[in-house]
C-alpha cells in the first residue's frame, strides 16, 4: 500500500517530531476531513506513552502542521494512541504484534471461515501466520494481508485473584449478639 503525496508530506513532518520524543508513528490515515495520527511508545519500551507525552506530541504536531500547511483546505487533526486492542492494517503492524492474540475478518464474504482468532506467530510484508485452535491441536494458518478486511489485537484479561488469596484481607464474619440463655420468661 503506497501513501498519497499528501500523506507522504505529512509523514515527513510527523516522523521527526515523534522520533525526537522517543515515540513511533504507528499509523497515519486521512478519512474525509480528518487526519488521524496514531503514535505509540517504541516496541519494548518500559515507560509506555502517558497523557503528558501525548499532549506534548499533539501540540508539537499541530504547530508544525499549521506552519507547513501540507493539507489543502480544512481538516481536523486527531492525535491518538493505538490502544490495547489495536487495528492491524499495515505489514509493520502485524510484525510489531507477533506473539499476541489477534482476530481477523477476511474480505471474501464467501470464505468458509471468514472470521477467526488466534496467536500471531509470524508476519512479513505480504502474509501473517496465525495459530488457531486449542494448543494441543493448533494449526498455523497463513493469510495474505491483501485478503484481510479487518484485523486487530485482542486484549486478554488475566485470571482473577482467588478470594482470600494474596493481597486480599480476610474478614471474620460479624458476630451477632446471641440471646442470653439465663433470661427467664415471666408468666402472668
N, C-alpha and C positions, 0 to 999 in steps of 0.2 A: 504494500500500500504506500503510495507516494503522497507527500504533502502538497497542497496547493502552494503557489508562490506566496500568498498572504501568510499562511501558516508557517512556511519556511522563514519568512521575515520575523514573525512573532517568536518563533523558536530561537532565532538568533539573538533576540532581545532578552528572552527569559532565561535561557540556559546559563549565561554568565552570572546573573543575579542569584539563581538557585545554587550554582557552584560556590559563589562567594559566601553563601550562608550554610555551606556544607549540606545541601539538600539535592535531591534528584528531581528532574522534571519527569514525572510519571506518565502524564498524558496531556494532550493539548487537542481540544475539539472546538470547532465553530459550528454551532447549530442555530440557524436563523440569526437573530440579533444578539446571541450570547456567545461569548468566548470563555470557555471553561478551561482553566489552568489547574491541573492536578499535580501537586508536589508532595514529596514524601522524604522521609529520612533515608539515607543510603542503606542498602542491604547489610544486615549485620550490625547496624548501629544500636548501641545500648540505650541511647538517650531518647530516641523516637522524635516525634515532632509535637511540640507543645503549642498552646494557643498564642503565646508571646511571639514565637518564631513565625508562626503562620501569619499573624497580624503584621509583623515586620516585612515579611515577604510580600504580602498584599500591598502594603504602602509603597515599597520599592518598585514592584512590577507596575502598579498603577501610575506612579510618577513617570517611569521610563516610557510606558505606553503612551501617555499624554504627550511627552516630549517628542517621541519618534513618529507617532501617529501612523502606524502601519496599516490600519484598517479603515477603508473609506466609509464614511457615514457614521451613524450612531450604532453603538453596541453596548452591551452590559458585560463587564469583566467579572468573572466569578473565579476566585482562587480558593481551592479546596484541597482536602486530602483524600486518598482513595478509600479510607475507612477500613473496617475489619473485614467486610465482605466486598472485596474489590473486583471491579469489572476487568476482565481479561480481553483485550481487543487486539493487541499487537504481539508479535513474536517475543519481544523482550518482556512483556507482562508475564507470559507463560514461563519463560526461562527464569524469571525472578521468583516465581512461586512454586518451584519444584519442591516436592515434599509436603505439600499442603493438600487438603481436601478441596475438590472443585466440583462444580456442577456445570453441565454442558447441555445446550439445546441446539440441535442441528438445524440447518436451514431447510433441508429436504423434509417437507411435511409428510411424505410417503415413506420415510425411513422406518424400518422395522422397529427400531428403538430410537426414537427421536430425542428423548431426554435420559440422561444418566449421570450418576455421581460416582466419584472415586478419588483415588490418590494420584496426583500428578507426579509421575516418576521420571519423565524426560520431556524435553522440548527443544526444538531447533527452529530455524527460520520458516519452515513450512508445515511441521507436524507437532502434535502433542501426544504423549503416551500416557494413558490413564489406566490405572489398575482398578478394575471393578470387581465386585463380588466379595464374599467372605474371605478372610485371609487364607483359609485352608484351600479354597477353590478359586482364588483370584485369577483373573485373566487380564493381560495387558491389551488395551485397545488403542490402536494408533489412529489418530484422527487428523485429517488435513485441516489446517487452520482456515482455509477458504470455505470449508463446508460447515463452519460453526456460525450459527445465528447469534447466540449469546453464550457467554461463559463468565463465571465468577468464582471467587474462592468462597468456601463455606466455613463460617466460624463454628468451631466445635467446642461446645461447652464442656468443661471438665466435670468430673464427678462431684457430687455434693458431699460435704463433710457429714460423717455419721453423727447422729445425735449422741452427745456425751463424749465425743472424740476430742482430739487436740483442739485447743483454742476455745472450747465451749465450757461454760461453768455448769456444774451440776447443782440443781436446786433441790433442796429437800422439800417433799410435799408439805404443804402448810398443815399444821396441826390444828384441828378443830377442838374447841373446848368440849370435853365429854361431860355428860351429866354425872353428878355425884351419886354414887350408889348408897351413900349414907342418908340421903334425904328420905323421909318417910311421908307417905301420903296421909294427910289427915282426913278422917271421915267425919261427917256431920251427923 
